[in-house]
């Protein structure tokens, strides 16, 4: 099983990826849960998935995607604060 550094290098070598950030969130009985953030102008999902799978991992979810001519910051909404305003 490759290290996070090896995985980051492999992902960073893919065409269209300008930056890679990997954060370890949990180690649970031989399983590492990590969050991968990729940035680039033309990211190929299939290539990313192949690198992750070839490294022994799997993709559980894609939680955010940003696109457009200009990227904007995510705005805070009532859902982010647990809908406190409704209580």
N, CA, C and O atoms as a GROMACS GRO file, in nm:
protein
  348
    1UNK      N    1   0.086  -0.118   0.000
    1UNK     CA    2   0.000   0.000   0.000
    1UNK      C    3   0.090   0.124   0.000
    1UNK      O    4   0.173   0.140   0.089
    2UNK      N    5   0.072   0.210  -0.100
    2UNK     CA    6   0.155   0.330  -0.106
    2UNK      C    7   0.122   0.430   0.005
    2UNK      O    8   0.013   0.428   0.062
    3UNK      N    9   0.217   0.514   0.033
    3UNK     CA   10   0.194   0.617   0.135
    3UNK      C   11   0.113   0.731   0.074
    3UNK      O   12   0.094   0.738  -0.047
    4UNK      N   13   0.064   0.821   0.161
    4UNK     CA   14  -0.009   0.938   0.113
    4UNK      C   15   0.080   1.022   0.023
    4UNK      O   16   0.032   1.082  -0.073
    5UNK      N   17   0.209   1.029   0.054
    5UNK     CA   18   0.303   1.105  -0.028
    5UNK      C   19   0.312   1.046  -0.168
    5UNK      O   20   0.312   1.120  -0.267
    6UNK      N   21   0.321   0.913  -0.178
    6UNK     CA   22   0.326   0.847  -0.309
    6UNK      C   23   0.196   0.872  -0.387
    6UNK      O   24   0.200   0.900  -0.507
    7UNK      N   25   0.082   0.862  -0.319
    7UNK     CA   26  -0.046   0.885  -0.384
    7UNK      C   27  -0.056   1.029  -0.433
    7UNK      O   28  -0.102   1.054  -0.544
    8UNK      N   29  -0.013   1.124  -0.351
    8UNK     CA   30  -0.016   1.265  -0.391
    8UNK      C   31   0.073   1.288  -0.513
    8UNK      O   32   0.036   1.363  -0.604
    9UNK      N   33   0.190   1.225  -0.515
    9UNK     CA   34   0.280   1.238  -0.630
    9UNK      C   35   0.216   1.182  -0.757
    9UNK      O   36   0.222   1.244  -0.863
   10UNK      N   37   0.155   1.065  -0.746
   10UNK     CA   38   0.091   1.002  -0.862
   10UNK      C   39  -0.024   1.087  -0.915
   10UNK      O   40  -0.039   1.105  -1.036
   11UNK      N   41  -0.105   1.140  -0.825
   11UNK     CA   42  -0.216   1.226  -0.867
   11UNK      C   43  -0.164   1.356  -0.927
   11UNK      O   44  -0.217   1.404  -1.028
   12UNK      N   45  -0.062   1.413  -0.866
   12UNK     CA   46  -0.005   1.538  -0.915
   12UNK      C   47   0.060   1.525  -1.051
   12UNK      O   48   0.075   1.624  -1.122
   13UNK      N   49   0.100   1.404  -1.088
   13UNK     CA   50   0.161   1.381  -1.218
   13UNK      C   51   0.059   1.372  -1.332
   13UNK      O   52   0.095   1.375  -1.449
   14UNK      N   53  -0.070   1.360  -1.296
   14UNK     CA   54  -0.173   1.349  -1.400
   14UNK      C   55  -0.190   1.481  -1.474
   14UNK      O   56  -0.181   1.589  -1.414
   15UNK      N   57  -0.215   1.471  -1.603
   15UNK     CA   58  -0.241   1.588  -1.687
   15UNK      C   59  -0.366   1.660  -1.635
   15UNK      O   60  -0.466   1.597  -1.603
   16UNK      N   61  -0.358   1.791  -1.626
   16UNK     CA   62  -0.474   1.870  -1.585
   16UNK      C   63  -0.483   1.900  -1.437
   16UNK      O   64  -0.567   1.979  -1.396
   17UNK      N   65  -0.397   1.837  -1.356
   17UNK     CA   66  -0.400   1.861  -1.212
   17UNK      C   67  -0.286   1.955  -1.175
   17UNK      O   68  -0.169   1.927  -1.200
   18UNK      N   69  -0.323   2.068  -1.113
   18UNK     CA   70  -0.224   2.168  -1.074
   18UNK      C   71  -0.182   2.153  -0.928
   18UNK      O   72  -0.072   2.195  -0.891
   19UNK      N   73  -0.267   2.094  -0.846
   19UNK     CA   74  -0.234   2.080  -0.704
   19UNK      C   75  -0.312   1.967  -0.639
   19UNK      O   76  -0.423   1.934  -0.679
   20UNK      N   77  -0.250   1.908  -0.536
   20UNK     CA   78  -0.310   1.796  -0.463
   20UNK      C   79  -0.292   1.821  -0.314
   20UNK      O   80  -0.184   1.860  -0.269
   21UNK      N   81  -0.398   1.799  -0.238
   21UNK     CA   82  -0.392   1.807  -0.092
   21UNK      C   83  -0.457   1.680  -0.038
   21UNK      O   84  -0.569   1.647  -0.076
   22UNK      N   85  -0.387   1.610   0.050
   22UNK     CA   86  -0.441   1.488   0.111
   22UNK      C   87  -0.433   1.502   0.262
   22UNK      O   88  -0.328   1.536   0.317
   23UNK      N   89  -0.545   1.477   0.328
   23UNK     CA   90  -0.553   1.486   0.473
   23UNK      C   91  -0.600   1.352   0.530
   23UNK      O   92  -0.701   1.298   0.484
   24UNK      N   93  -0.529   1.299   0.627
   24UNK     CA   94  -0.569   1.177   0.696
   24UNK      C   95  -0.670   1.212   0.805
   24UNK      O   96  -0.641   1.294   0.893
   25UNK      N   97  -0.788   1.150   0.799
   25UNK     CA   98  -0.891   1.178   0.897
   25UNK      C   99  -0.904   1.070   1.003
   25UNK      O  100  -0.934   1.100   1.118
   26UNK      N  101  -0.881   0.945   0.964
   26UNK     CA  102  -0.905   0.837   1.060
   26UNK      C  103  -0.832   0.712   1.016
   26UNK      O  104  -0.824   0.681   0.898
   27UNK      N  105  -0.777   0.641   1.114
   27UNK     CA  106  -0.721   0.508   1.090
   27UNK      C  107  -0.805   0.412   1.172
   27UNK      O  108  -0.813   0.423   1.294
   28UNK      N  109  -0.868   0.316   1.103
   28UNK     CA  110  -0.960   0.225   1.170
   28UNK      C  111  -0.932   0.082   1.126
   28UNK      O  112  -0.972   0.041   1.017
   29UNK      N  113  -0.864   0.006   1.208
   29UNK     CA  114  -0.842  -0.136   1.183
   29UNK      C  115  -0.792  -0.164   1.041
   29UNK      O  116  -0.859  -0.233   0.964
   30UNK      N  117  -0.677  -0.111   1.008
   30UNK     CA  118  -0.610  -0.129   0.880
   30UNK      C  119  -0.670  -0.046   0.766
   30UNK      O  120  -0.629  -0.062   0.651
   31UNK      N  121  -0.765   0.040   0.794
   31UNK     CA  122  -0.825   0.125   0.691
   31UNK      C  123  -0.793   0.271   0.723
   31UNK      O  124  -0.814   0.317   0.835
   32UNK      N  125  -0.742   0.342   0.624
   32UNK     CA  126  -0.715   0.484   0.640
   32UNK      C  127  -0.821   0.562   0.563
   32UNK      O  128  -0.841   0.539   0.444
   33UNK      N  129  -0.889   0.654   0.631
   33UNK     CA  130  -0.985   0.741   0.565
   33UNK      C  131  -0.916   0.874   0.540
   33UNK      O  132  -0.871   0.942   0.633
   34UNK      N  133  -0.908   0.910   0.412
   34UNK     CA  134  -0.840   1.034   0.374
   34UNK      C  135  -0.933   1.121   0.292
   34UNK      O  136  -1.028   1.073   0.229
   35UNK      N  137  -0.904   1.249   0.294
   35UNK     CA  138  -0.975   1.346   0.210
   35UNK      C  139  -0.874   1.396   0.108
   35UNK      O  140  -0.765   1.440   0.144
   36UNK      N  141  -0.911   1.388  -0.020
   36UNK     CA  142  -0.824   1.433  -0.128
   36UNK      C  143  -0.889   1.554  -0.193
   36UNK      O  144  -1.005   1.548  -0.235
   37UNK      N  145  -0.815   1.662  -0.202
   37UNK     CA  146  -0.861   1.782  -0.272
   37UNK      C  147  -0.770   1.802  -0.392
   37UNK      O  148  -0.647   1.810  -0.378
   38UNK      N  149  -0.830   1.811  -0.510
   38UNK     CA  150  -0.755   1.830  -0.633
   38UNK      C  151  -0.793   1.964  -0.693
   38UNK      O  152  -0.908   2.007  -0.685
   39UNK      N  153  -0.696   2.030  -0.753
   39UNK     CA  154  -0.722   2.155  -0.821
   39UNK      C  155  -0.655   2.150  -0.957
   39UNK      O  156  -0.541   2.105  -0.970
   40UNK      N  157  -0.728   2.198  -1.059
   40UNK     CA  158  -0.672   2.200  -1.193
   40UNK      C  159  -0.775   2.244  -1.294
   40UNK      O  160  -0.894   2.256  -1.262
   41UNK      N  161  -0.729   2.268  -1.416
   41UNK     CA  162  -0.818   2.319  -1.520
   41UNK      C  163  -0.890   2.210  -1.598
   41UNK      O  164  -0.992   2.238  -1.660
   42UNK      N  165  -0.838   2.089  -1.597
   42UNK     CA  166  -0.898   1.983  -1.679
   42UNK      C  167  -0.874   1.848  -1.613
   42UNK      O  168  -0.795   1.767  -1.662
   43UNK      N  169  -0.940   1.824  -1.502
   43UNK     CA  170  -0.920   1.700  -1.425
   43UNK      C  171  -1.004   1.589  -1.487
   43UNK      O  172  -1.124   1.605  -1.507
   44UNK      N  173  -0.941   1.478  -1.516
   44UNK     CA  174  -1.008   1.362  -1.574
   44UNK      C  175  -1.044   1.266  -1.460
   44UNK      O  176  -0.956   1.202  -1.402
   45UNK      N  177  -1.173   1.256  -1.429
   45UNK     CA  178  -1.219   1.173  -1.318
   45UNK      C  179  -1.172   1.028  -1.334
   45UNK      O  180  -1.128   0.967  -1.237
   46UNK      N  181  -1.183   0.974  -1.454
   46UNK     CA  182  -1.145   0.834  -1.476
   46UNK      C  183  -0.998   0.810  -1.443
   46UNK      O  184  -0.963   0.709  -1.382
   47UNK      N  185  -0.911   0.903  -1.483
   47UNK     CA  186  -0.768   0.888  -1.452
   47UNK      C  187  -0.744   0.894  -1.302
   47UNK      O  188  -0.666   0.816  -1.248
   48UNK      N  189  -0.812   0.987  -1.234
   48UNK     CA  190  -0.799   0.999  -1.088
   48UNK      C  191  -0.846   0.871  -1.021
   48UNK      O  192  -0.779   0.819  -0.933
   49UNK      N  193  -0.963   0.821  -1.062
   49UNK     CA  194  -1.018   0.699  -1.004
   49UNK      C  195  -0.924   0.581  -1.024
   49UNK      O  196  -0.906   0.500  -0.933
   50UNK      N  197  -0.863   0.571  -1.141
   50UNK     CA  198  -0.769   0.461  -1.168
   50UNK      C  199  -0.647   0.468  -1.077
   50UNK      O  200  -0.603   0.365  -1.026
   51UNK      N  201  -0.592   0.587  -1.057
   51UNK     CA  202  -0.476   0.602  -0.968
   51UNK      C  203  -0.513   0.560  -0.826
   51UNK      O  204  -0.437   0.489  -0.761
   52UNK      N  205  -0.628   0.605  -0.779
   52UNK     CA  206  -0.671   0.571  -0.644
   52UNK      C  207  -0.695   0.420  -0.631
   52UNK      O  208  -0.650   0.359  -0.534
   53UNK      N  209  -0.764   0.362  -0.728
   53UNK     CA  210  -0.792   0.218  -0.722
   53UNK      C  211  -0.664   0.136  -0.737
   53UNK      O  212  -0.648   0.035  -0.669
   54UNK      N  213  -0.574   0.176  -0.825
   54UNK     CA  214  -0.447   0.105  -0.843
   54UNK      C  215  -0.360   0.114  -0.717
   54UNK      O  216  -0.272   0.031  -0.695
   55UNK      N  217  -0.387   0.215  -0.634
   55UNK     CA  218  -0.314   0.232  -0.508
   55UNK      C  219  -0.380   0.160  -0.393
   55UNK      O  220  -0.335   0.170  -0.279
   56UNK      N  221  -0.488   0.086  -0.421
   56UNK     CA  222  -0.556   0.008  -0.318
   56UNK      C  223  -0.669   0.082  -0.249
   56UNK      O  224  -0.721   0.035  -0.148
   57UNK      N  225  -0.709   0.197  -0.302
   57UNK     CA  226  -0.815   0.275  -0.240
   57UNK      C  227  -0.946   0.268  -0.316
   57UNK      O  228  -0.956   0.202  -0.420
   58UNK      N  229  -1.044   0.336  -0.264
   58UNK     CA  230  -1.173   0.347  -0.330
   58UNK      C  231  -1.230   0.486  -0.302
   58UNK      O  232  -1.196   0.549  -0.202
   59UNK      N  233  -1.315   0.532  -0.392
   59UNK     CA  234  -1.379   0.663  -0.376
   59UNK      C  235  -1.515   0.642  -0.311
   59UNK      O  236  -1.599   0.568  -0.364
   60UNK      N  237  -1.536   0.707  -0.197
   60UNK     CA  238  -1.663   0.693  -0.126
   60UNK      C  239  -1.762   0.801  -0.166
   60UNK      O  240  -1.882   0.775  -0.172
   61UNK      N  241  -1.712   0.921  -0.194
   61UNK     CA  242  -1.804   1.028  -0.234
   61UNK      C  243  -1.725   1.144  -0.294
   61UNK      O  244  -1.606   1.161  -0.268
   62UNK      N  245  -1.795   1.221  -0.373
   62UNK     CA  246  -1.744   1.349  -0.422
   62UNK      C  247  -1.835   1.453  -0.360
   62UNK      O  248  -1.954   1.461  -0.394
   63UNK      N  249  -1.781   1.534  -0.270
   63UNK     CA  250  -1.863   1.623  -0.190
   63UNK      C  251  -1.871   1.765  -0.243
   63UNK      O  252  -1.956   1.843  -0.198
   64UNK      N  253  -1.785   1.800  -0.336
   64UNK     CA  254  -1.789   1.937  -0.385
   64UNK      C  255  -1.719   1.945  -0.519
   64UNK      O  256  -1.614   1.883  -0.540
   65UNK      N  257  -1.777   2.022  -0.610
   65UNK     CA  258  -1.717   2.047  -0.740
   65UNK      C  259  -1.735   2.195  -0.769
   65UNK      O  260  -1.843   2.250  -0.749
   66UNK      N  261  -1.630   2.260  -0.816
   66UNK     CA  262  -1.638   2.401  -0.854
   66UNK      C  263  -1.594   2.413  -0.999
   66UNK      O  264  -1.500   2.347  -1.042
   67UNK      N  265  -1.663   2.496  -1.074
   67UNK     CA  266  -1.628   2.517  -1.214
   67UNK      C  267  -1.673   2.655  -1.259
   67UNK      O  268  -1.748   2.723  -1.188
   68UNK      N  269  -1.628   2.695  -1.374
   68UNK     CA  270  -1.669   2.823  -1.430
   68UNK      C  271  -1.550   2.907  -1.469
   68UNK      O  272  -1.435   2.868  -1.447
   69UNK      N  273  -1.578   3.021  -1.528
   69UNK     CA  274  -1.470   3.111  -1.567
   69UNK      C  275  -1.404   3.175  -1.446
   69UNK      O  276  -1.286   3.208  -1.449
   70UNK      N  277  -1.482   3.192  -1.340
   70UNK     CA  278  -1.431   3.252  -1.217
   70UNK      C  279  -1.481   3.168  -1.100
   70UNK      O  280  -1.601   3.145  -1.087
   71UNK      N  281  -1.390   3.122  -1.015
   71UNK     CA  282  -1.431   3.044  -0.899
   71UNK      C  283  -1.473   3.138  -0.788
   71UNK      O  284  -1.413   3.242  -0.766
   72UNK      N  285  -1.577   3.099  -0.717
   72UNK     CA  286  -1.629   3.180  -0.608
   72UNK      C  287  -1.614   3.105  -0.478
   72UNK      O  288  -1.606   2.982  -0.477
   73UNK      N  289  -1.612   3.179  -0.367
   73UNK     CA  290  -1.606   3.116  -0.236
   73UNK      C  291  -1.744   3.061  -0.200
   73UNK      O  292  -1.846   3.118  -0.237
   74UNK      N  293  -1.744   2.952  -0.129
   74UNK     CA  294  -1.869   2.892  -0.084
   74UNK      C  295  -1.935   2.983   0.018
   74UNK      O  296  -1.869   3.031   0.111
   75UNK      N  297  -2.063   3.008   0.001
   75UNK     CA  298  -2.138   3.093   0.094
   75UNK      C  299  -2.197   3.009   0.207
   75UNK      O  300  -2.241   2.896   0.184
   76UNK      N  301  -2.197   3.063   0.327
   76UNK     CA  302  -2.257   2.993   0.440
   76UNK      C  303  -2.408   3.001   0.429
   76UNK      O  304  -2.464   3.108   0.401
   77UNK      N  305  -2.474   2.889   0.451
   77UNK     CA  306  -2.620   2.882   0.446
   77UNK      C  307  -2.673   2.828   0.578
   77UNK      O  308  -2.595   2.779   0.659
   78UNK      N  309  -2.803   2.838   0.601
   78UNK     CA  310  -2.859   2.784   0.727
   78UNK      C  311  -2.825   2.637   0.750
   78UNK      O  312  -2.810   2.595   0.864
   79UNK      N  313  -2.813   2.558   0.642
   79UNK     CA  314  -2.779   2.417   0.658
   79UNK      C  315  -2.640   2.399   0.719
   79UNK      O  316  -2.616   2.302   0.791
   80UNK      N  317  -2.548   2.492   0.692
   80UNK     CA  318  -2.413   2.481   0.745
   80UNK      C  319  -2.409   2.496   0.896
   80UNK      O  320  -2.324   2.438   0.962
   81UNK      N  321  -2.502   2.573   0.949
   81UNK     CA  322  -2.505   2.596   1.094
   81UNK      C  323  -2.606   2.505   1.162
   81UNK      O  324  -2.649   2.533   1.274
   82UNK      N  325  -2.645   2.397   1.096
   82UNK     CA  326  -2.741   2.304   1.156
   82UNK      C  327  -2.881   2.361   1.161
   82UNK      O  328  -2.963   2.318   1.242
   83UNK      N  329  -2.909   2.458   1.075
   83UNK     CA  330  -3.042   2.521   1.068
   83UNK      C  331  -3.083   2.577   1.206
   83UNK      O  332  -3.198   2.561   1.248
   84UNK      N  333  -2.989   2.641   1.275
   84UNK     CA  334  -3.018   2.698   1.408
   84UNK      C  335  -3.129   2.801   1.402
   84UNK      O  336  -3.204   2.816   1.499
   85UNK      N  337  -3.142   2.871   1.291
   85UNK     CA  338  -3.242   2.977   1.280
   85UNK      C  339  -3.385   2.922   1.286
   85UNK      O  340  -3.479   2.996   1.313
   86UNK      N  341  -3.401   2.791   1.263
   86UNK     CA  342  -3.534   2.732   1.264
   86UNK      C  343  -3.577   2.691   1.405
   86UNK      O  344  -3.695   2.664   1.428
   87UNK      N  345  -3.486   2.686   1.498
   87UNK     CA  346  -3.517   2.634   1.634
   87UNK      C  347  -3.573   2.741   1.721
   87UNK      O  348  -3.605   2.716   1.837
   0.00000   0.00000   0.00000
